[in-house]
């Protein structure tokens, strides 16, 4: 099914509030079975709440909302680091998964990379998030290493680092 998708740059406090509401919904639904409710709550408060997202934007992250037929259906956050694009967040509401939104978002990011002269997109993904790992692999990402990060309060992120090489000479399709 082809999605009517608009990718909108976040540029005001209302947009940040929308992201924090979407994050709360997605994190509780998707991540509770993977990492448990206690770590979900901790990570929302540390990384996905209004203040955390605003601080990230103030420190150079770019956020975009995904909009379809007037409804916000997901979001992404990214930052240029060391000549690569770090894909920090890419989340789609449950009812909209499987509609190629993530694929369109990655194409959007690849085009940003071409504009900025960045030849890689990299991300972290929980090692037990099998469906998401499979989706990233289908979009051309490869696992490059494992990373375990202490995020405080006895919680860890146990992730794969994945990368996708961007051909800077390839024309947009």
Secondary structure, DSSP 8 states (H G I E B T S, - for coil): -----EEEE--SHHHHHHHHHHHHHHIIIIIHHHH-HHHHHHHIIIIISHHHHHHHHHTT-EEEEEEETTEEEEEEEEEEETTEEEEEEEEE-GGGTTSSHHHHHHHHHHHHHHHHT--EEEEEEETT-HHHHHHHHHTT-EEEEEEEEEEETTEEEEEEEEEEE--TTS---
